[in-house]
Amino acid sequence: MRVYPRSIEFLAVVMDLIAELPRGHAELADQLLRAAQSQPRNIAEGAGRRTAVDQARFYTHVRGSAMEAAASLDTMRVMKLIDEHRYRIGIELLEGIVAMLTKMT
């Protein structure tokens, strides 16, 4: 399952990004962190389910969290809180996560 390590990699990118955010953006940082943390947890929980329908439900939640994280990165980009390089890295990781999950469901 390659999607789990990719979600952990995205979480690491988010942790670095949040550490560099200027003061006053705690709400945005919290929202992004929650979306990033929920991805590996739901992937792991889905992998532990016995039926494909049950697995798909968790993987659907992960896709939703990935889309939420992408929206947070878009917001940070518009607010000039993230540089283009780091934005691209995050979006590429999220695109990979969503693509893998789409094939799994």
Chimera marker file (.cmm) of the C-alpha trace (Angstrom):
<marker_set name="trace">
<marker id="1" x="0.000" y="0.000" z="0.000" r="1" g="1" b="0" radius="0.5"/>
<marker id="2" x="1.924" y="3.020" z="-1.287" r="1" g="1" b="0" radius="0.5"/>
<marker id="3" x="-0.679" y="5.568" z="-0.280" r="1" g="1" b="0" radius="0.5"/>
<marker id="4" x="0.107" y="5.345" z="3.447" r="1" g="1" b="0" radius="0.5"/>
<marker id="5" x="3.795" y="6.397" z="3.154" r="1" g="1" b="0" radius="0.5"/>
<marker id="6" x="2.771" y="9.200" z="0.818" r="1" g="1" b="0" radius="0.5"/>
<marker id="7" x="0.307" y="10.484" z="3.421" r="1" g="1" b="0" radius="0.5"/>
<marker id="8" x="3.063" y="10.403" z="6.056" r="1" g="1" b="0" radius="0.5"/>
<marker id="9" x="5.330" y="12.321" z="3.675" r="1" g="1" b="0" radius="0.5"/>
<marker id="10" x="2.608" y="14.940" z="3.236" r="1" g="1" b="0" radius="0.5"/>
<marker id="11" x="2.203" y="15.208" z="7.006" r="1" g="1" b="0" radius="0.5"/>
<marker id="12" x="5.957" y="15.879" z="7.317" r="1" g="1" b="0" radius="0.5"/>
<marker id="13" x="5.706" y="18.648" z="4.703" r="1" g="1" b="0" radius="0.5"/>
<marker id="14" x="2.802" y="20.155" z="6.628" r="1" g="1" b="0" radius="0.5"/>
<marker id="15" x="4.718" y="20.046" z="9.917" r="1" g="1" b="0" radius="0.5"/>
<marker id="16" x="7.616" y="21.965" z="8.343" r="1" g="1" b="0" radius="0.5"/>
<marker id="17" x="5.245" y="24.451" z="6.757" r="1" g="1" b="0" radius="0.5"/>
<marker id="18" x="3.339" y="25.100" z="9.971" r="1" g="1" b="0" radius="0.5"/>
<marker id="19" x="6.573" y="25.640" z="11.884" r="1" g="1" b="0" radius="0.5"/>
<marker id="20" x="7.416" y="28.498" z="9.523" r="1" g="1" b="0" radius="0.5"/>
<marker id="21" x="4.019" y="30.229" z="9.510" r="1" g="1" b="0" radius="0.5"/>
<marker id="22" x="4.027" y="33.753" z="10.893" r="1" g="1" b="0" radius="0.5"/>
<marker id="23" x="2.069" y="34.426" z="14.067" r="1" g="1" b="0" radius="0.5"/>
<marker id="24" x="-1.622" y="35.044" z="13.692" r="1" g="1" b="0" radius="0.5"/>
<marker id="25" x="-2.439" y="32.057" z="11.503" r="1" g="1" b="0" radius="0.5"/>
<marker id="26" x="-3.150" y="29.436" z="14.162" r="1" g="1" b="0" radius="0.5"/>
<marker id="27" x="-6.623" y="28.639" z="12.820" r="1" g="1" b="0" radius="0.5"/>
<marker id="28" x="-5.332" y="27.976" z="9.318" r="1" g="1" b="0" radius="0.5"/>
<marker id="29" x="-2.440" y="25.920" z="10.681" r="1" g="1" b="0" radius="0.5"/>
<marker id="30" x="-4.805" y="23.867" z="12.856" r="1" g="1" b="0" radius="0.5"/>
<marker id="31" x="-7.162" y="23.145" z="9.979" r="1" g="1" b="0" radius="0.5"/>
<marker id="32" x="-4.320" y="22.041" z="7.704" r="1" g="1" b="0" radius="0.5"/>
<marker id="33" x="-2.758" y="19.915" z="10.441" r="1" g="1" b="0" radius="0.5"/>
<marker id="34" x="-6.039" y="18.144" z="11.221" r="1" g="1" b="0" radius="0.5"/>
<marker id="35" x="-6.608" y="17.385" z="7.522" r="1" g="1" b="0" radius="0.5"/>
<marker id="36" x="-3.038" y="16.061" z="7.165" r="1" g="1" b="0" radius="0.5"/>
<marker id="37" x="-3.193" y="13.943" z="10.338" r="1" g="1" b="0" radius="0.5"/>
<marker id="38" x="-6.511" y="12.355" z="9.471" r="1" g="1" b="0" radius="0.5"/>
<marker id="39" x="-5.192" y="10.942" z="6.190" r="1" g="1" b="0" radius="0.5"/>
<marker id="40" x="-2.775" y="8.277" z="7.495" r="1" g="1" b="0" radius="0.5"/>
<marker id="41" x="-5.131" y="7.421" z="10.370" r="1" g="1" b="0" radius="0.5"/>
<marker id="42" x="-8.063" y="6.765" z="8.052" r="1" g="1" b="0" radius="0.5"/>
<marker id="43" x="-5.884" y="4.883" z="5.561" r="1" g="1" b="0" radius="0.5"/>
<marker id="44" x="-4.694" y="2.612" z="8.369" r="1" g="1" b="0" radius="0.5"/>
<marker id="45" x="-8.194" y="2.114" z="9.720" r="1" g="1" b="0" radius="0.5"/>
<marker id="46" x="-9.571" y="1.374" z="6.259" r="1" g="1" b="0" radius="0.5"/>
<marker id="47" x="-6.817" y="-1.158" z="5.602" r="1" g="1" b="0" radius="0.5"/>
<marker id="48" x="-7.858" y="-2.975" z="8.756" r="1" g="1" b="0" radius="0.5"/>
<marker id="49" x="-11.464" y="-3.384" z="7.632" r="1" g="1" b="0" radius="0.5"/>
<marker id="50" x="-12.637" y="-6.699" z="6.259" r="1" g="1" b="0" radius="0.5"/>
<marker id="51" x="-15.099" y="-5.663" z="3.568" r="1" g="1" b="0" radius="0.5"/>
<marker id="52" x="-14.431" y="-3.589" z="0.489" r="1" g="1" b="0" radius="0.5"/>
<marker id="53" x="-17.452" y="-1.414" z="1.263" r="1" g="1" b="0" radius="0.5"/>
<marker id="54" x="-16.133" y="-0.638" z="4.739" r="1" g="1" b="0" radius="0.5"/>
<marker id="55" x="-12.647" y="0.077" z="3.376" r="1" g="1" b="0" radius="0.5"/>
<marker id="56" x="-14.063" y="2.349" z="0.689" r="1" g="1" b="0" radius="0.5"/>
<marker id="57" x="-15.880" y="4.418" z="3.321" r="1" g="1" b="0" radius="0.5"/>
<marker id="58" x="-12.604" y="5.204" z="5.094" r="1" g="1" b="0" radius="0.5"/>
<marker id="59" x="-10.749" y="5.873" z="1.838" r="1" g="1" b="0" radius="0.5"/>
<marker id="60" x="-13.517" y="8.288" z="0.846" r="1" g="1" b="0" radius="0.5"/>
<marker id="61" x="-12.900" y="10.177" z="4.087" r="1" g="1" b="0" radius="0.5"/>
<marker id="62" x="-9.196" y="10.334" z="3.240" r="1" g="1" b="0" radius="0.5"/>
<marker id="63" x="-9.983" y="11.797" z="-0.186" r="1" g="1" b="0" radius="0.5"/>
<marker id="64" x="-12.105" y="14.444" z="1.503" r="1" g="1" b="0" radius="0.5"/>
<marker id="65" x="-9.268" y="15.291" z="3.900" r="1" g="1" b="0" radius="0.5"/>
<marker id="66" x="-6.834" y="15.502" z="0.995" r="1" g="1" b="0" radius="0.5"/>
<marker id="67" x="-9.129" y="17.921" z="-0.815" r="1" g="1" b="0" radius="0.5"/>
<marker id="68" x="-9.497" y="19.981" z="2.369" r="1" g="1" b="0" radius="0.5"/>
<marker id="69" x="-5.705" y="20.089" z="2.734" r="1" g="1" b="0" radius="0.5"/>
<marker id="70" x="-5.365" y="21.209" z="-0.898" r="1" g="1" b="0" radius="0.5"/>
<marker id="71" x="-7.842" y="24.026" z="-0.251" r="1" g="1" b="0" radius="0.5"/>
<marker id="72" x="-5.776" y="25.071" z="2.770" r="1" g="1" b="0" radius="0.5"/>
<marker id="73" x="-2.634" y="25.155" z="0.626" r="1" g="1" b="0" radius="0.5"/>
<marker id="74" x="-4.507" y="27.204" z="-1.988" r="1" g="1" b="0" radius="0.5"/>
<marker id="75" x="-5.572" y="29.641" z="0.724" r="1" g="1" b="0" radius="0.5"/>
<marker id="76" x="-2.029" y="29.915" z="2.047" r="1" g="1" b="0" radius="0.5"/>
<marker id="77" x="-0.774" y="30.535" z="-1.467" r="1" g="1" b="0" radius="0.5"/>
<marker id="78" x="-3.241" y="33.377" z="-2.046" r="1" g="1" b="0" radius="0.5"/>
<marker id="79" x="-2.294" y="34.850" z="1.329" r="1" g="1" b="0" radius="0.5"/>
<marker id="80" x="1.397" y="34.566" z="0.346" r="1" g="1" b="0" radius="0.5"/>
<marker id="81" x="2.149" y="32.358" z="3.346" r="1" g="1" b="0" radius="0.5"/>
<marker id="82" x="3.704" y="29.582" z="1.269" r="1" g="1" b="0" radius="0.5"/>
<marker id="83" x="6.260" y="29.762" z="-1.508" r="1" g="1" b="0" radius="0.5"/>
<marker id="84" x="5.539" y="28.266" z="-4.918" r="1" g="1" b="0" radius="0.5"/>
<marker id="85" x="8.011" y="25.382" z="-4.518" r="1" g="1" b="0" radius="0.5"/>
<marker id="86" x="6.552" y="24.153" z="-1.235" r="1" g="1" b="0" radius="0.5"/>
<marker id="87" x="3.021" y="24.642" z="-2.581" r="1" g="1" b="0" radius="0.5"/>
<marker id="88" x="3.835" y="22.452" z="-5.615" r="1" g="1" b="0" radius="0.5"/>
<marker id="89" x="5.345" y="19.723" z="-3.438" r="1" g="1" b="0" radius="0.5"/>
<marker id="90" x="2.239" y="19.611" z="-1.243" r="1" g="1" b="0" radius="0.5"/>
<marker id="91" x="-0.189" y="19.619" z="-4.163" r="1" g="1" b="0" radius="0.5"/>
<marker id="92" x="1.735" y="16.888" z="-6.006" r="1" g="1" b="0" radius="0.5"/>
<marker id="93" x="1.689" y="14.669" z="-2.916" r="1" g="1" b="0" radius="0.5"/>
<marker id="94" x="-2.046" y="15.254" z="-2.490" r="1" g="1" b="0" radius="0.5"/>
<marker id="95" x="-2.741" y="14.556" z="-6.171" r="1" g="1" b="0" radius="0.5"/>
<marker id="96" x="-0.917" y="11.236" z="-5.809" r="1" g="1" b="0" radius="0.5"/>
<marker id="97" x="-2.858" y="10.361" z="-2.674" r="1" g="1" b="0" radius="0.5"/>
<marker id="98" x="-6.199" y="11.122" z="-4.326" r="1" g="1" b="0" radius="0.5"/>
<marker id="99" x="-5.262" y="9.178" z="-7.474" r="1" g="1" b="0" radius="0.5"/>
<marker id="100" x="-4.241" y="6.094" z="-5.495" r="1" g="1" b="0" radius="0.5"/>
<marker id="101" x="-7.364" y="6.201" z="-3.337" r="1" g="1" b="0" radius="0.5"/>
<marker id="102" x="-9.576" y="6.583" z="-6.394" r="1" g="1" b="0" radius="0.5"/>
<marker id="103" x="-8.138" y="3.353" z="-7.796" r="1" g="1" b="0" radius="0.5"/>
<marker id="104" x="-8.650" y="1.611" z="-4.455" r="1" g="1" b="0" radius="0.5"/>
<marker id="105" x="-12.365" y="2.383" z="-4.197" r="1" g="1" b="0" radius="0.5"/>
<link id1="1" id2="2" r="1" g="1" b="0" radius="0.2"/>
<link id1="2" id2="3" r="1" g="1" b="0" radius="0.2"/>
<link id1="3" id2="4" r="1" g="1" b="0" radius="0.2"/>
<link id1="4" id2="5" r="1" g="1" b="0" radius="0.2"/>
<link id1="5" id2="6" r="1" g="1" b="0" radius="0.2"/>
<link id1="6" id2="7" r="1" g="1" b="0" radius="0.2"/>
<link id1="7" id2="8" r="1" g="1" b="0" radius="0.2"/>
<link id1="8" id2="9" r="1" g="1" b="0" radius="0.2"/>
<link id1="9" id2="10" r="1" g="1" b="0" radius="0.2"/>
<link id1="10" id2="11" r="1" g="1" b="0" radius="0.2"/>
<link id1="11" id2="12" r="1" g="1" b="0" radius="0.2"/>
<link id1="12" id2="13" r="1" g="1" b="0" radius="0.2"/>
<link id1="13" id2="14" r="1" g="1" b="0" radius="0.2"/>
<link id1="14" id2="15" r="1" g="1" b="0" radius="0.2"/>
<link id1="15" id2="16" r="1" g="1" b="0" radius="0.2"/>
<link id1="16" id2="17" r="1" g="1" b="0" radius="0.2"/>
<link id1="17" id2="18" r="1" g="1" b="0" radius="0.2"/>
<link id1="18" id2="19" r="1" g="1" b="0" radius="0.2"/>
<link id1="19" id2="20" r="1" g="1" b="0" radius="0.2"/>
<link id1="20" id2="21" r="1" g="1" b="0" radius="0.2"/>
<link id1="21" id2="22" r="1" g="1" b="0" radius="0.2"/>
<link id1="22" id2="23" r="1" g="1" b="0" radius="0.2"/>
<link id1="23" id2="24" r="1" g="1" b="0" radius="0.2"/>
<link id1="24" id2="25" r="1" g="1" b="0" radius="0.2"/>
<link id1="25" id2="26" r="1" g="1" b="0" radius="0.2"/>
<link id1="26" id2="27" r="1" g="1" b="0" radius="0.2"/>
<link id1="27" id2="28" r="1" g="1" b="0" radius="0.2"/>
<link id1="28" id2="29" r="1" g="1" b="0" radius="0.2"/>
<link id1="29" id2="30" r="1" g="1" b="0" radius="0.2"/>
<link id1="30" id2="31" r="1" g="1" b="0" radius="0.2"/>
<link id1="31" id2="32" r="1" g="1" b="0" radius="0.2"/>
<link id1="32" id2="33" r="1" g="1" b="0" radius="0.2"/>
<link id1="33" id2="34" r="1" g="1" b="0" radius="0.2"/>
<link id1="34" id2="35" r="1" g="1" b="0" radius="0.2"/>
<link id1="35" id2="36" r="1" g="1" b="0" radius="0.2"/>
<link id1="36" id2="37" r="1" g="1" b="0" radius="0.2"/>
<link id1="37" id2="38" r="1" g="1" b="0" radius="0.2"/>
<link id1="38" id2="39" r="1" g="1" b="0" radius="0.2"/>
<link id1="39" id2="40" r="1" g="1" b="0" radius="0.2"/>
<link id1="40" id2="41" r="1" g="1" b="0" radius="0.2"/>
<link id1="41" id2="42" r="1" g="1" b="0" radius="0.2"/>
<link id1="42" id2="43" r="1" g="1" b="0" radius="0.2"/>
<link id1="43" id2="44" r="1" g="1" b="0" radius="0.2"/>
<link id1="44" id2="45" r="1" g="1" b="0" radius="0.2"/>
<link id1="45" id2="46" r="1" g="1" b="0" radius="0.2"/>
<link id1="46" id2="47" r="1" g="1" b="0" radius="0.2"/>
<link id1="47" id2="48" r="1" g="1" b="0" radius="0.2"/>
<link id1="48" id2="49" r="1" g="1" b="0" radius="0.2"/>
<link id1="49" id2="50" r="1" g="1" b="0" radius="0.2"/>
<link id1="50" id2="51" r="1" g="1" b="0" radius="0.2"/>
<link id1="51" id2="52" r="1" g="1" b="0" radius="0.2"/>
<link id1="52" id2="53" r="1" g="1" b="0" radius="0.2"/>
<link id1="53" id2="54" r="1" g="1" b="0" radius="0.2"/>
<link id1="54" id2="55" r="1" g="1" b="0" radius="0.2"/>
<link id1="55" id2="56" r="1" g="1" b="0" radius="0.2"/>
<link id1="56" id2="57" r="1" g="1" b="0" radius="0.2"/>
<link id1="57" id2="58" r="1" g="1" b="0" radius="0.2"/>
<link id1="58" id2="59" r="1" g="1" b="0" radius="0.2"/>
<link id1="59" id2="60" r="1" g="1" b="0" radius="0.2"/>
<link id1="60" id2="61" r="1" g="1" b="0" radius="0.2"/>
<link id1="61" id2="62" r="1" g="1" b="0" radius="0.2"/>
<link id1="62" id2="63" r="1" g="1" b="0" radius="0.2"/>
<link id1="63" id2="64" r="1" g="1" b="0" radius="0.2"/>
<link id1="64" id2="65" r="1" g="1" b="0" radius="0.2"/>
<link id1="65" id2="66" r="1" g="1" b="0" radius="0.2"/>
<link id1="66" id2="67" r="1" g="1" b="0" radius="0.2"/>
<link id1="67" id2="68" r="1" g="1" b="0" radius="0.2"/>
<link id1="68" id2="69" r="1" g="1" b="0" radius="0.2"/>
<link id1="69" id2="70" r="1" g="1" b="0" radius="0.2"/>
<link id1="70" id2="71" r="1" g="1" b="0" radius="0.2"/>
<link id1="71" id2="72" r="1" g="1" b="0" radius="0.2"/>
<link id1="72" id2="73" r="1" g="1" b="0" radius="0.2"/>
<link id1="73" id2="74" r="1" g="1" b="0" radius="0.2"/>
<link id1="74" id2="75" r="1" g="1" b="0" radius="0.2"/>
<link id1="75" id2="76" r="1" g="1" b="0" radius="0.2"/>
<link id1="76" id2="77" r="1" g="1" b="0" radius="0.2"/>
<link id1="77" id2="78" r="1" g="1" b="0" radius="0.2"/>
<link id1="78" id2="79" r="1" g="1" b="0" radius="0.2"/>
<link id1="79" id2="80" r="1" g="1" b="0" radius="0.2"/>
<link id1="80" id2="81" r="1" g="1" b="0" radius="0.2"/>
<link id1="81" id2="82" r="1" g="1" b="0" radius="0.2"/>
<link id1="82" id2="83" r="1" g="1" b="0" radius="0.2"/>
<link id1="83" id2="84" r="1" g="1" b="0" radius="0.2"/>
<link id1="84" id2="85" r="1" g="1" b="0" radius="0.2"/>
<link id1="85" id2="86" r="1" g="1" b="0" radius="0.2"/>
<link id1="86" id2="87" r="1" g="1" b="0" radius="0.2"/>
<link id1="87" id2="88" r="1" g="1" b="0" radius="0.2"/>
<link id1="88" id2="89" r="1" g="1" b="0" radius="0.2"/>
<link id1="89" id2="90" r="1" g="1" b="0" radius="0.2"/>
<link id1="90" id2="91" r="1" g="1" b="0" radius="0.2"/>
<link id1="91" id2="92" r="1" g="1" b="0" radius="0.2"/>
<link id1="92" id2="93" r="1" g="1" b="0" radius="0.2"/>
<link id1="93" id2="94" r="1" g="1" b="0" radius="0.2"/>
<link id1="94" id2="95" r="1" g="1" b="0" radius="0.2"/>
<link id1="95" id2="96" r="1" g="1" b="0" radius="0.2"/>
<link id1="96" id2="97" r="1" g="1" b="0" radius="0.2"/>
<link id1="97" id2="98" r="1" g="1" b="0" radius="0.2"/>
<link id1="98" id2="99" r="1" g="1" b="0" radius="0.2"/>
<link id1="99" id2="100" r="1" g="1" b="0" radius="0.2"/>
<link id1="100" id2="101" r="1" g="1" b="0" radius="0.2"/>
<link id1="101" id2="102" r="1" g="1" b="0" radius="0.2"/>
<link id1="102" id2="103" r="1" g="1" b="0" radius="0.2"/>
<link id1="103" id2="104" r="1" g="1" b="0" radius="0.2"/>
<link id1="104" id2="105" r="1" g="1" b="0" radius="0.2"/>
</marker_set>
